Amino acid sequence: MNRLSTWANNISESPTLVVDSKAKKLKAEGKDVCGFGAGEPDFDTPEFIKEACRQAITDGKTKYIASAGLPELRDAIAQVYMAHKGLKDISASNIIVSPGGKFSCYLGIKAVVSPGDEVIIPAPYWVSYPEMVKLAGGVPVFITATDATDFKVTPEQIESAITPKTKLLILNSPSNPTGTVYSKGELEAIMRVVIKHNLLVMSDEIYSFLVYDGEEAFSPASVSAEAQDHTILVSGFSKAYSMTGWRLGTLTAPADIAKAVMNLQSQTTSNATTFAQYGALAALKNPELASKSLEAMLEVFDRRRIMLWEGLNSIKGVTCRRAKGAFYLFPNISSFGLSSSEFCSRLLESELVAVVPGVAFGSDPNIRFSYAVADSVIEKGLERMARFCSKL
């Protein structure tokens, strides 16, 4: 008897967490590992946010609350999204606070995808999107972009992938793993196709405040009122506020979808951690302190981005585009004639440099580096990477 369900048998382990786990295991064994697999800022949560959480615990705010989240927090999110993301006429009723951006993505997919529905996923993609679609009984349909197009798919590619079974398009800008940022004009063109075919979009905007080179991250929901009605906007507090372990994600959607997501959450996790939400509320209610913290983090990330980008492009056989968002670079290593898995495995074994193979993101010619690491790790990692590549 097969003791596991169809869902459990079909799901894959997160490759990024596997790489991070391997690196940590080697470090625990005393090895000098340069780990570039982490998908989280290497900064502590700002003190004023932690203090608000501590105060909430002291004040006894440790009980169940509404499944959709703290009303004051949901209202603050609505105000921020209308002021800074260009959304119109939303309120707390459109917003669900969940235990992590990852779970927000899953709930959004689960709320609208039925068994057999097709979901278009541009590749390179975040590793969890296809697995979430499969968990909902949906069918992932991939369209591919490469270095040559700055890892952006076109409206024509999207339209050519649409069938009568297509229900949802997933967008992620700024992107994990590529750092790609779609312009407002590019999103307008994509949303015309979405609206024409009466599809939905799940827009993962978790990295929207982490942009460089004067770039601005737009939401497809901001294109028009009609576009907003076709968009499920997912974000959270993990990246911009360095709150990964707090597990606080957000989902903003039209009323019918938001209600369905709330019902799903009420039957799975109840509410996200109550006192943690008071920390998130402090982040939104103190914009000057939050901005100061974000600006300091962005300054460091930007320096590391350029250092890693220049270093990778200086290695013979490696090419790397200059990402405009998030904290990842996605260099091309196809000239060495190795699969990304083989390349990464040998790099870790011989030089103790841990990076994630691009095949995990649907792009085997590439590998992913996170620059949410110390400058010294970047310097040492580049030296080891160059030595490794010179021997191939």
C-alpha positions as CSV (number, residue, x, y, z in Angstrom):
1,M,0.0,0.0,0.0
2,N,1.2,3.5,-0.9
3,R,0.8,5.3,2.4
4,L,1.3,8.8,0.8
5,S,-1.3,10.8,-1.0
6,T,-1.1,11.8,-4.7
7,W,-0.2,15.4,-3.6
8,A,2.7,14.2,-1.3
9,N,4.0,11.9,-4.0
10,N,4.0,14.6,-6.7
11,I,5.6,17.4,-4.7
12,S,9.3,18.2,-4.7
13,E,11.5,19.5,-2.0
14,S,12.5,23.1,-2.3
15,P,15.9,23.2,-4.1
16,T,16.9,26.5,-2.6
17,L,16.3,25.2,0.9
18,V,18.3,22.0,0.0
19,V,21.3,24.1,-1.0
20,D,21.1,26.3,2.1
21,S,20.8,23.1,4.3
22,K,23.9,21.6,2.6
23,A,25.9,24.7,3.2
24,K,24.9,25.0,6.8
25,K,25.7,21.3,7.4
26,L,29.2,21.8,5.9
27,K,29.7,24.9,8.0
28,A,28.7,22.9,11.1
29,E,31.4,20.4,10.2
30,G,33.9,23.2,10.3
31,K,34.2,23.8,6.6
32,D,34.8,27.4,5.3
33,V,31.7,27.5,3.0
34,C,30.7,30.5,0.9
35,G,27.0,30.2,0.8
36,F,25.1,32.1,-1.8
37,G,21.8,30.2,-1.6
38,A,20.0,32.3,1.0
39,G,16.8,34.0,0.0
40,E,16.7,36.4,3.0
41,P,18.3,39.7,4.0
42,D,21.4,39.3,6.2
43,F,20.1,42.2,8.4
44,D,18.3,42.1,11.7
45,T,14.7,43.2,11.9
46,P,14.6,46.9,12.8
47,E,14.5,47.5,16.5
48,F,11.3,49.6,16.6
49,I,9.5,46.7,14.9
50,K,10.8,44.2,17.5
51,E,9.9,46.5,20.3
52,A,6.3,46.7,19.1
53,C,6.1,43.0,19.1
54,R,7.6,42.7,22.6
55,Q,5.1,45.3,23.8
56,A,2.2,43.3,22.3
57,I,3.3,40.2,24.2
58,T,3.6,42.3,27.4
59,D,0.1,43.7,26.8
60,G,-1.3,40.1,26.5
61,K,-2.0,40.4,22.8
62,T,-1.4,36.6,22.4
63,K,-4.9,35.3,21.6
64,Y,-6.8,34.4,18.4
65,I,-7.9,37.3,16.2
66,A,-9.9,37.5,13.0
67,S,-8.6,34.9,10.5
68,A,-8.0,37.6,7.9
69,G,-5.7,39.4,10.2
70,L,-5.5,42.4,12.6
71,P,-8.1,44.9,11.3
72,E,-5.7,47.9,12.0
73,L,-2.9,46.2,10.0
74,R,-5.2,45.3,7.1
75,D,-6.4,48.9,7.0
76,A,-2.9,50.2,7.1
77,I,-1.9,47.9,4.2
78,A,-4.8,49.2,2.1
79,Q,-3.8,52.8,2.8
80,V,-0.1,52.1,1.8
81,Y,-1.2,50.2,-1.4
82,M,-3.5,53.0,-2.5
83,A,-0.8,55.6,-1.8
84,H,2.3,53.8,-3.2
85,K,1.1,51.0,-5.5
86,G,-1.6,52.9,-7.3
87,L,-4.5,50.6,-6.3
88,K,-8.0,52.2,-6.1
89,D,-10.8,51.9,-3.6
90,I,-9.6,49.0,-1.5
91,S,-10.2,48.4,2.1
92,A,-9.3,45.9,4.9
93,S,-12.0,43.6,3.4
94,N,-9.8,43.1,0.3
95,I,-6.7,42.1,2.3
96,I,-5.7,38.8,4.1
97,V,-2.6,38.6,6.3
98,S,-1.2,35.1,6.2
99,P,1.7,33.2,7.8
100,G,4.2,34.1,5.2
101,G,4.3,35.3,1.6
102,K,4.7,31.7,0.4
103,F,1.5,30.7,2.1
104,S,-0.2,33.8,0.6
105,C,0.9,32.6,-2.9
106,Y,-0.5,29.1,-2.2
107,L,-3.8,30.5,-0.9
108,G,-4.2,32.7,-3.9
109,I,-3.6,29.8,-6.3
110,K,-5.8,27.4,-4.2
111,A,-8.7,30.0,-4.2
112,V,-8.9,30.2,-8.0
113,V,-7.4,27.1,-9.6
114,S,-9.5,23.9,-9.9
115,P,-8.2,20.5,-11.0
116,G,-7.3,20.5,-14.6
117,D,-7.0,24.3,-14.9
118,E,-3.9,25.6,-16.6
119,V,-1.6,28.2,-15.0
120,I,1.0,30.0,-17.2
121,I,4.3,30.4,-15.4
122,P,7.1,32.4,-17.1
123,A,10.5,30.8,-16.7
124,P,12.8,31.4,-14.9
125,Y,10.4,31.2,-12.0
126,W,10.5,30.9,-8.3
127,V,10.8,27.2,-7.4
128,S,7.6,27.0,-5.5
129,Y,5.1,28.2,-8.1
130,P,4.8,25.0,-10.1
131,E,4.6,22.9,-7.0
132,M,1.8,25.1,-5.6
133,V,-0.1,24.8,-8.9
134,K,0.2,21.0,-8.7
135,L,-1.0,21.0,-5.1
136,A,-4.2,22.7,-6.3
137,G,-4.6,20.1,-9.0
138,G,-3.7,22.6,-11.7
139,V,-1.4,22.1,-14.7
140,P,1.7,24.3,-14.9
141,V,2.3,25.7,-18.5
142,F,5.8,27.2,-18.9
143,I,6.9,30.0,-21.3
144,T,10.6,30.7,-21.4
145,A,12.6,33.9,-21.4
146,T,16.4,34.1,-21.5
147,D,19.3,36.4,-20.9
148,A,18.8,37.8,-24.4
149,T,15.4,39.3,-23.4
150,D,16.4,40.3,-19.9
151,F,14.4,37.3,-18.7
152,K,11.2,39.0,-19.7
153,V,8.3,37.2,-21.5
154,T,6.3,39.0,-24.1
155,P,2.5,39.4,-24.4
156,E,2.7,37.4,-27.6
157,Q,4.3,34.5,-25.7
158,I,1.6,34.6,-23.1
159,E,-1.2,34.7,-25.7
160,S,0.2,31.8,-27.6
161,A,0.2,29.7,-24.4
162,I,-3.5,30.4,-23.7
163,T,-6.0,27.6,-24.1
164,P,-9.6,27.1,-23.1
165,K,-8.3,25.6,-19.8
166,T,-6.1,28.6,-18.9
167,K,-7.2,30.3,-15.7
168,L,-4.2,32.1,-14.2
169,L,-0.9,33.8,-15.1
170,I,1.8,34.2,-12.5
171,L,4.0,37.3,-12.5
172,N,6.9,38.1,-10.2
173,S,8.5,41.5,-10.6
174,P,11.1,42.1,-9.3
175,S,11.9,38.5,-9.9
176,N,13.4,35.7,-8.0
177,P,15.8,34.3,-9.4
178,T,16.7,36.9,-12.1
179,G,16.2,40.3,-10.5
180,T,14.2,41.4,-13.6
181,V,11.8,44.3,-13.2
182,Y,9.0,44.8,-15.7
183,S,8.2,48.4,-16.8
184,K,4.8,49.9,-16.5
185,G,4.4,49.8,-20.3
186,E,5.3,46.1,-20.4
187,L,2.8,45.3,-17.7
188,E,0.1,47.3,-19.5
189,A,0.7,45.2,-22.7
190,I,0.5,42.0,-20.6
191,M,-2.7,43.0,-18.9
192,R,-4.4,43.8,-22.2
193,V,-3.9,40.1,-23.1
194,V,-5.1,39.0,-19.6
195,I,-8.2,41.1,-19.8
196,K,-8.9,40.1,-23.4
197,H,-9.0,36.4,-22.4
198,N,-10.7,37.0,-19.0
199,L,-7.8,35.5,-17.1
200,L,-6.5,36.2,-13.6
201,V,-3.0,37.3,-12.6
202,M,-1.2,36.4,-9.4
203,S,1.4,39.2,-9.0
204,D,4.1,38.3,-6.5
205,E,5.5,41.7,-5.4
206,I,7.5,40.6,-2.3
207,Y,10.6,42.4,-3.7
208,S,8.9,45.5,-4.9
209,F,10.8,47.9,-2.5
210,L,14.2,46.4,-3.4
211,V,15.1,48.1,-6.7
212,Y,18.2,49.8,-8.0
213,D,19.5,52.1,-10.8
214,G,16.5,54.4,-10.5
215,E,14.1,51.6,-11.3
216,E,10.5,51.5,-10.1
217,A,8.5,48.4,-9.5
218,F,4.9,48.7,-10.8
219,S,2.0,46.5,-10.0
220,P,-0.2,45.1,-12.8
221,A,-3.1,46.0,-10.5
222,S,-2.2,49.7,-11.0
223,V,-2.7,49.6,-14.8
224,S,-6.4,50.2,-14.6
225,A,-9.5,49.5,-12.6
226,E,-10.2,46.5,-14.9
227,A,-6.7,45.2,-14.4
228,Q,-7.0,45.5,-10.7
229,D,-10.2,43.4,-10.8
230,H,-8.1,40.7,-12.5
231,T,-5.2,40.8,-10.1
232,I,-4.3,38.9,-6.9
233,L,-1.4,40.9,-5.4
234,V,0.8,38.9,-3.0
235,S,3.5,40.5,-0.9
236,G,4.7,40.5,2.8
237,F,7.1,41.9,5.3
238,S,10.0,39.4,4.8
239,K,12.3,41.2,2.4
240,A,11.9,45.0,2.8
241,Y,11.6,44.8,6.6
242,S,14.0,41.8,7.0
243,M,11.3,39.8,8.8
244,T,11.6,36.4,7.1
245,G,11.3,34.4,10.3
246,W,8.2,36.4,11.4
247,R,6.1,34.6,8.7
248,L,3.8,37.5,7.7
249,G,2.5,37.6,4.1
250,T,-0.2,39.6,2.6
251,L,-2.7,39.0,-0.2
252,T,-4.9,41.7,-1.8
253,A,-7.7,40.7,-4.2
254,P,-11.1,41.5,-5.4
255,A,-13.8,40.9,-2.7
256,D,-14.9,37.5,-3.9
257,I,-11.4,36.1,-4.1
258,A,-10.4,37.7,-0.8
259,K,-13.4,36.1,0.9
260,A,-12.5,32.7,-0.5
261,V,-8.9,33.1,0.7
262,M,-10.1,34.0,4.1
263,N,-12.3,30.9,4.2
264,L,-9.3,28.7,3.2
265,Q,-7.1,30.3,5.8
266,S,-9.8,29.9,8.5
267,Q,-9.8,26.2,7.9
268,T,-6.1,25.7,7.7
269,T,-4.0,28.1,10.0
270,S,-6.7,30.3,11.6
271,N,-4.7,33.6,11.9
272,A,-1.1,34.5,11.4
273,T,0.7,35.0,14.7
274,T,-1.1,37.7,16.6
275,F,1.7,39.6,18.3
276,A,3.9,39.4,15.2
277,Q,1.2,41.4,13.4
278,Y,1.7,44.3,15.8
279,G,5.3,44.4,14.7
280,A,4.2,44.6,11.1
281,L,1.7,47.4,12.0
282,A,4.6,49.4,13.6
283,A,6.5,49.0,10.3
284,L,3.7,50.7,8.4
285,K,2.8,53.3,11.0
286,N,6.4,54.5,11.3
287,P,7.3,55.2,7.7
288,E,10.3,57.4,8.4
289,L,11.9,54.8,10.6
290,A,11.1,52.1,8.1
291,S,12.4,54.1,5.2
292,K,15.7,54.8,7.0
293,S,16.2,51.1,7.7
294,L,15.3,50.2,4.1
295,E,17.6,52.8,2.6
296,A,20.5,51.6,4.7
297,M,19.9,48.0,3.5
298,L,19.5,49.1,-0.1
299,E,22.8,51.0,0.0
300,V,24.6,47.8,1.1
301,F,22.7,45.5,-1.4
302,D,23.5,47.9,-4.3
303,R,27.2,47.9,-3.5
304,R,27.2,44.1,-3.3
305,R,25.2,43.8,-6.5
306,I,27.8,45.7,-8.5
307,M,30.7,43.9,-6.8
308,L,29.3,40.5,-7.6
309,W,28.1,41.5,-11.1
310,E,31.5,42.9,-12.1
311,G,33.3,39.9,-10.5
312,L,31.2,37.3,-12.3
313,N,31.6,39.1,-15.7
314,S,35.3,39.1,-15.2
315,I,35.4,35.3,-15.1
316,K,36.1,33.8,-18.5
317,G,33.1,31.8,-19.8
318,V,30.6,33.5,-17.4
319,T,28.2,36.2,-18.5
320,C,25.8,38.0,-16.2
321,R,23.2,40.6,-16.9
322,R,22.8,43.5,-14.4
323,A,19.7,42.8,-12.4
324,K,17.6,45.8,-11.3
325,G,15.8,44.3,-8.3
326,A,15.6,41.8,-5.5
327,F,19.0,40.5,-4.3
328,Y,19.9,37.9,-6.8
329,L,22.1,37.6,-9.9
330,F,21.5,34.8,-12.5
331,P,24.7,34.3,-14.5
332,N,24.9,32.1,-17.5
333,I,27.4,29.2,-17.3
334,S,26.4,27.3,-20.4
335,S,29.8,27.8,-22.1
336,F,31.3,25.2,-19.8
337,G,29.2,22.4,-21.2
338,L,27.9,21.3,-17.8
339,S,24.3,21.1,-16.6
340,S,23.6,23.6,-13.9
341,S,23.2,20.8,-11.3
342,E,26.6,19.3,-12.2
343,F,28.2,22.7,-12.2
344,C,26.9,23.6,-8.8
345,S,27.6,20.2,-7.3
346,R,31.2,20.3,-8.5
347,L,31.6,23.9,-7.4
348,L,30.5,23.0,-3.8
349,E,32.6,19.9,-3.7
350,S,35.8,21.4,-4.9
351,E,35.7,25.0,-3.8
352,L,33.0,25.0,-1.0
353,V,30.9,27.6,-2.9
354,A,27.1,27.0,-2.6
355,V,24.9,28.4,-5.3
356,V,21.5,27.1,-6.6
357,P,21.3,25.4,-10.0
358,G,19.2,27.2,-12.6
359,V,17.4,24.1,-13.5
360,A,15.5,24.5,-10.2
361,F,14.1,27.7,-11.7
362,G,13.4,26.3,-15.1
363,S,16.6,27.6,-16.7
364,D,19.4,25.1,-16.9
365,P,22.0,27.5,-18.6
366,N,22.1,29.6,-15.4
367,I,22.9,29.5,-11.7
368,R,21.6,31.7,-8.9
369,F,23.7,33.8,-6.6
370,S,22.2,35.7,-3.6
371,Y,24.1,38.8,-2.6
372,A,22.4,39.0,0.7
373,V,25.7,37.9,2.2
374,A,28.8,39.7,3.6
375,D,31.2,41.5,1.3
376,S,34.0,39.1,2.4
377,V,31.9,36.1,1.3
378,I,31.4,37.7,-2.1
379,E,35.1,38.4,-2.5
380,K,36.2,34.9,-1.4
381,G,33.4,33.3,-3.4
382,L,34.4,35.1,-6.6
383,E,38.0,34.1,-6.2
384,R,37.0,30.4,-5.7
385,M,34.5,30.6,-8.6
386,A,37.2,32.0,-10.9
387,R,39.6,29.2,-9.9
388,F,37.0,26.6,-10.5
389,C,36.0,27.9,-13.9
390,S,39.6,28.1,-15.0
391,K,40.0,24.4,-14.6
392,L,36.9,23.5,-16.7
